[in-house]
Amino acid sequence: MTGRAGPAPDRSQSRFFRNVPRKVALLCGVVAFAALVIGGGFAEISSSGAPTARETTIVRSVIVGSLVIGVVFYVIGGRMRATAGQSGQDWPNGKRR
């Protein structure tokens, strides 16, 4: 199906959608962004206009933790892709789908 911007992108060449560790990294980024939005919501619903120290600590730890985990999985996914390319295989089963 083509749109105004041209044909749909080929997902088989995507660095995220064909690599499970990179999907996990993308998911961790989404979780970090969601925690950031939720943290901003704490300030809106707080009676004093600012989130409590506990809320800030929880949101900060979720953001930092998910970003660290995401970076680790992104690197793992890149190394898996690089080793598959060095062995002559682009994909784990040796075939492109």
N, CA, C and O atoms as CSV, one atom per row, in Angstrom:
chain,resi,resn,atom,element,x,y,z
A,1,MET,N,N,0.841,-1.170,0.000
A,1,MET,CA,C,0.000,0.000,0.000
A,1,MET,C,C,0.889,1.237,0.000
A,1,MET,O,O,1.788,1.356,0.833
A,2,THR,N,N,0.653,2.120,-0.891
A,2,THR,CA,C,1.436,3.339,-0.958
A,2,THR,C,C,0.608,4.516,-0.489
A,2,THR,O,O,-0.607,4.566,-0.678
A,3,GLY,N,N,1.294,5.456,0.124
A,3,GLY,CA,C,0.615,6.658,0.594
A,3,GLY,C,C,1.196,7.870,-0.098
A,3,GLY,O,O,1.854,7.758,-1.132
A,4,ARG,N,N,0.953,9.004,0.471
A,4,ARG,CA,C,1.460,10.235,-0.126
A,4,ARG,C,C,2.983,10.309,-0.033
A,4,ARG,O,O,3.633,10.928,-0.875
A,5,ALA,N,N,3.541,9.679,0.987
A,5,ALA,CA,C,4.987,9.735,1.188
A,5,ALA,C,C,5.706,8.626,0.437
A,5,ALA,O,O,6.933,8.544,0.511
A,6,GLY,N,N,5.010,7.791,-0.266
A,6,GLY,CA,C,5.634,6.707,-1.006
A,6,GLY,C,C,5.247,5.361,-0.427
A,6,GLY,O,O,4.316,5.264,0.372
A,7,PRO,N,N,5.961,4.327,-0.831
A,7,PRO,CA,C,5.617,2.994,-0.356
A,7,PRO,C,C,5.910,2.826,1.136
A,7,PRO,O,O,6.708,3.560,1.718
A,8,ALA,N,N,5.254,1.858,1.723
A,8,ALA,CA,C,5.458,1.576,3.144
A,8,ALA,C,C,6.889,1.095,3.370
A,8,ALA,O,O,7.460,0.436,2.501
A,9,PRO,N,N,7.475,1.416,4.524
A,9,PRO,CA,C,8.859,1.012,4.775
A,9,PRO,C,C,8.997,-0.506,4.875
A,9,PRO,O,O,8.076,-1.205,5.297
A,10,ASP,N,N,10.152,-0.988,4.482
A,10,ASP,CA,C,10.443,-2.420,4.531
A,10,ASP,C,C,10.899,-2.770,5.944
A,10,ASP,O,O,12.019,-2.443,6.336
A,11,ARG,N,N,10.044,-3.426,6.698
A,11,ARG,CA,C,10.355,-3.762,8.088
A,11,ARG,C,C,11.456,-4.813,8.209
A,11,ARG,O,O,12.036,-4.960,9.284
A,12,SER,N,N,11.760,-5.546,7.141
A,12,SER,CA,C,12.798,-6.571,7.226
A,12,SER,C,C,14.180,-5.958,7.394
A,12,SER,O,O,15.105,-6.642,7.833
A,13,GLN,N,N,14.339,-4.677,7.053
A,13,GLN,CA,C,15.627,-4.005,7.207
A,13,GLN,C,C,15.686,-3.145,8.471
A,13,GLN,O,O,16.688,-2.471,8.712
A,14,SER,N,N,14.633,-3.160,9.272
A,14,SER,CA,C,14.567,-2.330,10.458
A,14,SER,C,C,15.537,-2.806,11.519
A,14,SER,O,O,15.719,-4.009,11.707
A,15,ARG,N,N,16.160,-1.868,12.211
A,15,ARG,CA,C,17.086,-2.264,13.258
A,15,ARG,C,C,16.361,-2.620,14.546
A,15,ARG,O,O,16.975,-3.163,15.465
A,16,PHE,N,N,15.065,-2.327,14.633
A,16,PHE,CA,C,14.306,-2.660,15.828
A,16,PHE,C,C,13.401,-3.871,15.647
A,16,PHE,O,O,13.383,-4.755,16.503
A,17,PHE,N,N,12.657,-3.929,14.562
A,17,PHE,CA,C,11.570,-4.883,14.474
A,17,PHE,C,C,12.014,-6.303,14.157
A,17,PHE,O,O,11.203,-7.222,14.271
A,18,ARG,N,N,13.267,-6.526,13.764
A,18,ARG,CA,C,13.745,-7.871,13.476
A,18,ARG,C,C,14.756,-8.344,14.498
A,18,ARG,O,O,15.477,-9.308,14.239
A,19,ASN,N,N,14.832,-7.700,15.645
A,19,ASN,CA,C,15.850,-7.994,16.621
A,19,ASN,C,C,15.217,-7.868,18.010
A,19,ASN,O,O,14.870,-6.766,18.434
A,20,VAL,N,N,15.066,-8.978,18.711
A,20,VAL,CA,C,14.346,-8.978,19.990
A,20,VAL,C,C,15.019,-8.079,21.033
A,20,VAL,O,O,14.315,-7.322,21.701
A,21,PRO,N,N,16.355,-8.123,21.208
A,21,PRO,CA,C,16.935,-7.205,22.194
A,21,PRO,C,C,16.687,-5.741,21.863
A,21,PRO,O,O,16.529,-4.922,22.769
A,22,ARG,N,N,16.653,-5.407,20.602
A,22,ARG,CA,C,16.390,-4.012,20.245
A,22,ARG,C,C,14.919,-3.661,20.457
A,22,ARG,O,O,14.599,-2.504,20.730
A,23,LYS,N,N,14.020,-4.636,20.336
A,23,LYS,CA,C,12.611,-4.383,20.672
A,23,LYS,C,C,12.494,-4.077,22.159
A,23,LYS,O,O,11.747,-3.184,22.559
A,24,VAL,N,N,13.247,-4.831,22.985
A,24,VAL,CA,C,13.229,-4.593,24.425
A,24,VAL,C,C,13.774,-3.198,24.720
A,24,VAL,O,O,13.242,-2.501,25.585
A,25,ALA,N,N,14.828,-2.780,24.014
A,25,ALA,CA,C,15.392,-1.439,24.201
A,25,ALA,C,C,14.360,-0.375,23.854
A,25,ALA,O,O,14.232,0.620,24.568
A,26,LEU,N,N,13.633,-0.571,22.778
A,26,LEU,CA,C,12.595,0.377,22.386
A,26,LEU,C,C,11.491,0.426,23.439
A,26,LEU,O,O,10.996,1.504,23.770
A,27,LEU,N,N,11.108,-0.721,23.959
A,27,LEU,CA,C,10.094,-0.783,25.003
A,27,LEU,C,C,10.563,-0.058,26.263
A,27,LEU,O,O,9.776,0.634,26.909
A,28,CYS,N,N,11.830,-0.213,26.611
A,28,CYS,CA,C,12.367,0.490,27.781
A,28,CYS,C,C,12.330,1.998,27.580
A,28,CYS,O,O,12.073,2.737,28.530
A,29,GLY,N,N,12.578,2.464,26.379
A,29,GLY,CA,C,12.474,3.890,26.089
A,29,GLY,C,C,11.054,4.394,26.248
A,29,GLY,O,O,10.825,5.493,26.752
A,30,VAL,N,N,10.102,3.581,25.815
A,30,VAL,CA,C,8.692,3.951,25.969
A,30,VAL,C,C,8.315,4.006,27.449
A,30,VAL,O,O,7.581,4.897,27.876
A,31,VAL,N,N,8.824,3.044,28.230
A,31,VAL,CA,C,8.543,3.032,29.670
A,31,VAL,C,C,9.147,4.275,30.330
A,31,VAL,O,O,8.504,4.894,31.179
A,32,ALA,N,N,10.368,4.644,29.953
A,32,ALA,CA,C,11.000,5.840,30.527
A,32,ALA,C,C,10.196,7.091,30.194
A,32,ALA,O,O,10.000,7.948,31.055
A,33,PHE,N,N,9.731,7.203,28.955
A,33,PHE,CA,C,8.933,8.365,28.563
A,33,PHE,C,C,7.611,8.389,29.331
A,33,PHE,O,O,7.170,9.448,29.778
A,34,ALA,N,N,6.980,7.223,29.484
A,34,ALA,CA,C,5.720,7.158,30.230
A,34,ALA,C,C,5.932,7.568,31.685
A,34,ALA,O,O,5.095,8.259,32.266
A,35,ALA,N,N,7.051,7.143,32.275
A,35,ALA,CA,C,7.343,7.527,33.659
A,35,ALA,C,C,7.550,9.029,33.770
A,35,ALA,O,O,7.157,9.641,34.762
A,36,LEU,N,N,8.162,9.620,32.760
A,36,LEU,CA,C,8.351,11.064,32.754
A,36,LEU,C,C,7.011,11.792,32.711
A,36,LEU,O,O,6.809,12.776,33.422
A,37,VAL,N,N,6.106,11.308,31.882
A,37,VAL,CA,C,4.772,11.921,31.781
A,37,VAL,C,C,3.999,11.735,33.080
A,37,VAL,O,O,3.340,12.658,33.558
A,38,ILE,N,N,4.084,10.536,33.647
A,38,ILE,CA,C,3.383,10.272,34.911
A,38,ILE,C,C,3.959,11.129,36.023
A,38,ILE,O,O,3.224,11.635,36.871
A,39,GLY,N,N,5.288,11.292,36.019
A,39,GLY,CA,C,5.921,12.157,37.020
A,39,GLY,C,C,5.440,13.588,36.925
A,39,GLY,O,O,5.254,14.253,37.944
A,40,GLY,N,N,5.236,14.066,35.706
A,40,GLY,CA,C,4.671,15.405,35.533
A,40,GLY,C,C,3.244,15.477,36.028
A,40,GLY,O,O,2.802,16.512,36.527
A,41,GLY,N,N,2.526,14.376,35.891
A,41,GLY,CA,C,1.152,14.322,36.392
A,41,GLY,C,C,1.083,14.382,37.903
A,41,GLY,O,O,0.114,14.891,38.465
A,42,PHE,N,N,2.124,13.854,38.576
A,42,PHE,CA,C,2.139,13.925,40.041
A,42,PHE,C,C,2.134,15.376,40.515
A,42,PHE,O,O,1.491,15.701,41.513
A,43,ALA,N,N,2.841,16.236,39.813
A,43,ALA,CA,C,2.871,17.650,40.209
A,43,ALA,C,C,1.501,18.288,40.033
A,43,ALA,O,O,1.111,19.162,40.808
A,44,GLU,N,N,0.777,17.852,39.018
A,44,GLU,CA,C,-0.546,18.435,38.769
A,44,GLU,C,C,-1.564,18.024,39.827
A,44,GLU,O,O,-2.422,18.822,40.204
A,45,ILE,N,N,-1.474,16.783,40.309
A,45,ILE,CA,C,-2.495,16.308,41.250
A,45,ILE,C,C,-2.097,16.515,42.706
A,45,ILE,O,O,-2.907,16.293,43.607
A,46,SER,N,N,-0.877,16.932,42.942
A,46,SER,CA,C,-0.417,17.142,44.311
A,46,SER,C,C,-1.045,18.411,44.885
A,46,SER,O,O,-1.224,19.405,44.182
A,47,SER,N,N,-1.367,18.357,46.152
A,47,SER,CA,C,-2.010,19.508,46.787
A,47,SER,C,C,-1.055,20.691,46.931
A,47,SER,O,O,-1.493,21.841,46.909
A,48,SER,N,N,0.237,20.425,47.078
A,48,SER,CA,C,1.197,21.519,47.247
A,48,SER,C,C,1.746,22.014,45.911
A,48,SER,O,O,2.484,22.998,45.873
A,49,GLY,N,N,1.395,21.346,44.824
A,49,GLY,CA,C,1.887,21.758,43.515
A,49,GLY,C,C,3.205,21.129,43.133
A,49,GLY,O,O,3.731,21.391,42.051
A,50,ALA,N,N,3.749,20.295,44.016
A,50,ALA,CA,C,5.014,19.611,43.726
A,50,ALA,C,C,4.895,18.162,44.181
A,50,ALA,O,O,4.234,17.885,45.182
A,51,PRO,N,N,5.516,17.244,43.469
A,51,PRO,CA,C,5.459,15.845,43.893
A,51,PRO,C,C,6.249,15.626,45.185
A,51,PRO,O,O,7.177,16.373,45.494
A,52,THR,N,N,5.868,14.608,45.917
A,52,THR,CA,C,6.574,14.301,47.155
A,52,THR,C,C,7.947,13.714,46.827
A,52,THR,O,O,8.227,13.353,45.684
A,53,ALA,N,N,8.781,13.630,47.834
A,53,ALA,CA,C,10.124,13.069,47.651
A,53,ALA,C,C,10.039,11.605,47.222
A,53,ALA,O,O,10.835,11.154,46.399
A,54,ARG,N,N,9.094,10.873,47.767
A,54,ARG,CA,C,8.939,9.464,47.413
A,54,ARG,C,C,8.523,9.313,45.948
A,54,ARG,O,O,9.063,8.470,45.232
A,55,GLU,N,N,7.570,10.126,45.506
A,55,GLU,CA,C,7.139,10.078,44.104
A,55,GLU,C,C,8.290,10.427,43.164
A,55,GLU,O,O,8.476,9.784,42.131
A,56,THR,N,N,9.056,11.444,43.530
A,56,THR,CA,C,10.194,11.847,42.707
A,56,THR,C,C,11.227,10.730,42.630
A,56,THR,O,O,11.770,10.462,41.558
A,57,THR,N,N,11.501,10.084,43.742
A,57,THR,CA,C,12.477,8.992,43.778
A,57,THR,C,C,12.019,7.811,42.935
A,57,THR,O,O,12.810,7.221,42.200
A,58,ILE,N,N,10.754,7.472,43.042
A,58,ILE,CA,C,10.226,6.348,42.269
A,58,ILE,C,C,10.303,6.646,40.773
A,58,ILE,O,O,10.763,5.809,39.995
A,59,VAL,N,N,9.859,7.822,40.372
A,59,VAL,CA,C,9.873,8.181,38.950
A,59,VAL,C,C,11.304,8.249,38.438
A,59,VAL,O,O,11.594,7.758,37.346
A,60,ARG,N,N,12.194,8.845,39.206
A,60,ARG,CA,C,13.592,8.952,38.789
A,60,ARG,C,C,14.221,7.574,38.633
A,60,ARG,O,O,14.937,7.326,37.663
A,61,SER,N,N,13.962,6.677,39.577
A,61,SER,CA,C,14.559,5.340,39.490
A,61,SER,C,C,13.988,4.540,38.316
A,61,SER,O,O,14.715,3.777,37.680
A,62,VAL,N,N,12.710,4.704,38.028
A,62,VAL,CA,C,12.114,4.019,36.877
A,62,VAL,C,C,12.721,4.541,35.580
A,62,VAL,O,O,13.044,3.755,34.688
A,63,ILE,N,N,12.879,5.858,35.465
A,63,ILE,CA,C,13.447,6.442,34.248
A,63,ILE,C,C,14.889,6.000,34.064
A,63,ILE,O,O,15.256,5.515,32.994
A,64,VAL,N,N,15.706,6.161,35.088
A,64,VAL,CA,C,17.125,5.794,34.972
A,64,VAL,C,C,17.281,4.300,34.749
A,64,VAL,O,O,18.073,3.876,33.908
A,65,GLY,N,N,16.535,3.502,35.494
A,65,GLY,CA,C,16.636,2.046,35.345
A,65,GLY,C,C,16.235,1.571,33.960
A,65,GLY,O,O,16.916,0.735,33.367
A,66,SER,N,N,15.143,2.095,33.447
A,66,SER,CA,C,14.712,1.644,32.122
A,66,SER,C,C,15.647,2.139,31.034
A,66,SER,O,O,15.851,1.439,30.042
A,67,LEU,N,N,16.221,3.323,31.190
A,67,LEU,CA,C,17.184,3.791,30.204
A,67,LEU,C,C,18.466,2.964,30.226
A,67,LEU,O,O,19.021,2.655,29.171
A,68,VAL,N,N,18.940,2.603,31.416
A,68,VAL,CA,C,20.144,1.759,31.517
A,68,VAL,C,C,19.880,0.393,30.906
A,68,VAL,O,O,20.694,-0.109,30.132
A,69,ILE,N,N,18.755,-0.210,31.245
A,69,ILE,CA,C,18.408,-1.521,30.679
A,69,ILE,C,C,18.247,-1.411,29.166
A,69,ILE,O,O,18.695,-2.289,28.429
A,70,GLY,N,N,17.608,-0.337,28.699
A,70,GLY,CA,C,17.432,-0.139,27.267
A,70,GLY,C,C,18.750,-0.018,26.526
A,70,GLY,O,O,18.905,-0.598,25.452
A,71,VAL,N,N,19.700,0.722,27.075
A,71,VAL,CA,C,21.015,0.863,26.439
A,71,VAL,C,C,21.731,-0.478,26.390
A,71,VAL,O,O,22.341,-0.821,25.377
A,72,VAL,N,N,21.661,-1.235,27.473
A,72,VAL,CA,C,22.301,-2.558,27.508
A,72,VAL,C,C,21.709,-3.461,26.424
A,72,VAL,O,O,22.453,-4.106,25.686
A,73,PHE,N,N,20.404,-3.511,26.324
A,73,PHE,CA,C,19.773,-4.358,25.309
A,73,PHE,C,C,20.033,-3.847,23.897
A,73,PHE,O,O,20.143,-4.644,22.965
A,74,TYR,N,N,20.132,-2.536,23.727
A,74,TYR,CA,C,20.437,-1.986,22.408
A,74,TYR,C,C,21.830,-2.423,21.959
A,74,TYR,O,O,22.030,-2.801,20.804
A,75,VAL,N,N,22.783,-2.369,22.878
A,75,VAL,CA,C,24.154,-2.806,22.561
A,75,VAL,C,C,24.188,-4.299,22.286
A,75,VAL,O,O,24.852,-4.741,21.348
A,76,ILE,N,N,23.481,-5.081,23.093
A,76,ILE,CA,C,23.423,-6.533,22.864
A,76,ILE,C,C,22.849,-6.824,21.487
A,76,ILE,O,O,23.373,-7.668,20.760
A,77,GLY,N,N,21.781,-6.135,21.128
A,77,GLY,CA,C,21.174,-6.336,19.814
A,77,GLY,C,C,22.107,-5.970,18.685
A,77,GLY,O,O,22.124,-6.645,17.656
A,78,GLY,N,N,22.891,-4.907,18.855
A,78,GLY,CA,C,23.852,-4.513,17.841
A,78,GLY,C,C,24.965,-5.529,17.689
A,78,GLY,O,O,25.419,-5.803,16.579
A,79,ARG,N,N,25.402,-6.087,18.807
A,79,ARG,CA,C,26.458,-7.109,18.734
A,79,ARG,C,C,25.940,-8.388,18.100
A,79,ARG,O,O,26.659,-9.054,17.356
A,80,MET,N,N,24.683,-8.734,18.395
A,80,MET,CA,C,24.107,-9.924,17.762
A,80,MET,C,C,24.036,-9.734,16.256
A,80,MET,O,O,24.332,-10.650,15.490
A,81,ARG,N,N,23.641,-8.540,15.839
A,81,ARG,CA,C,23.531,-8.249,14.404
A,81,ARG,C,C,24.904,-8.257,13.745
A,81,ARG,O,O,25.054,-8.740,12.622
A,82,ALA,N,N,25.912,-7.722,14.443
A,82,ALA,CA,C,27.266,-7.676,13.893
A,82,ALA,C,C,27.859,-9.080,13.770
A,82,ALA,O,O,28.496,-9.395,12.765
A,83,THR,N,N,27.657,-9.918,14.774
A,83,THR,CA,C,28.211,-11.276,14.705
A,83,THR,C,C,27.481,-12.099,13.652
A,83,THR,O,O,28.084,-12.967,13.021
A,84,ALA,N,N,26.188,-11.838,13.452
A,84,ALA,CA,C,25.462,-12.555,12.393
A,84,ALA,C,C,25.984,-12.128,11.028
A,84,ALA,O,O,26.069,-12.951,10.117
A,85,GLY,N,N,26.336,-10.849,10.874
A,85,GLY,CA,C,26.870,-10.360,9.609
A,85,GLY,C,C,28.267,-10.888,9.340
A,85,GLY,O,O,28.609,-11.135,8.184
A,86,GLN,N,N,29.094,-11.072,10.380
A,86,GLN,CA,C,30.441,-11.592,10.211
A,86,GLN,C,C,30.436,-13.065,9.852
A,86,GLN,O,O,31.331,-13.540,9.152
A,87,SER,N,N,29.440,-13.787,10.323
A,87,SER,CA,C,29.391,-15.222,10.041
A,87,SER,C,C,28.760,-15.503,8.680
A,87,SER,O,O,28.613,-16.660,8.286
A,88,GLY,N,N,28.392,-14.452,7.970
A,88,GLY,CA,C,27.791,-14.638,6.654
A,88,GLY,C,C,26.286,-14.770,6.701
A,88,GLY,O,O,25.643,-14.969,5.670
A,89,GLN,N,N,25.730,-14.662,7.872
A,89,GLN,CA,C,24.278,-14.759,8.015
A,89,GLN,C,C,23.734,-13.402,8.413
A,89,GLN,O,O,24.288,-12.734,9.286
A,90,ASP,N,N,22.669,-13.002,7.783
A,90,ASP,CA,C,21.997,-11.777,8.182
A,90,ASP,C,C,20.955,-12.052,9.253
A,90,ASP,O,O,20.572,-11.145,9.992
A,91,TRP,N,N,20.494,-13.292,9.346
A,91,TRP,CA,C,19.436,-13.648,10.271
A,91,TRP,C,C,19.800,-14.947,10.972
A,91,TRP,O,O,20.559,-15.744,10.421
A,92,PRO,N,N,19.274,-15.187,12.186
A,92,PRO,CA,C,19.641,-16.376,12.939
A,92,PRO,C,C,19.410,-17.702,12.206
A,92,PRO,O,O,20.179,-18.643,12.401
A,93,ASN,N,N,18.385,-17.798,11.381
A,93,ASN,CA,C,18.136,-19.052,10.680
A,93,ASN,C,C,18.785,-19.070,9.300
A,93,ASN,O,O,18.603,-20.018,8.537
A,94,GLY,N,N,19.544,-18.018,8.981
A,94,GLY,CA,C,20.247,-17.981,7.702
A,94,GLY,C,C,19.400,-17.519,6.529
A,94,GLY,O,O,19.885,-17.475,5.398
A,95,LYS,N,N,18.155,-17.178,6.773
A,95,LYS,CA,C,17.249,-16.762,5.702
A,95,LYS,C,C,16.645,-15.416,6.014
A,95,LYS,O,O,16.426,-15.075,7.177
A,96,ARG,N,N,16.382,-14.672,5.005
A,96,ARG,CA,C,15.605,-13.452,5.181
A,96,ARG,C,C,14.151,-13.775,4.925
A,96,ARG,O,O,13.814,-14.545,4.026
A,97,ARG,N,N,13.325,-13.191,5.707
A,97,ARG,CA,C,11.889,-13.465,5.562
A,97,ARG,C,C,11.264,-12.523,4.592
A,97,ARG,O,O,10.061,-12.602,4.342
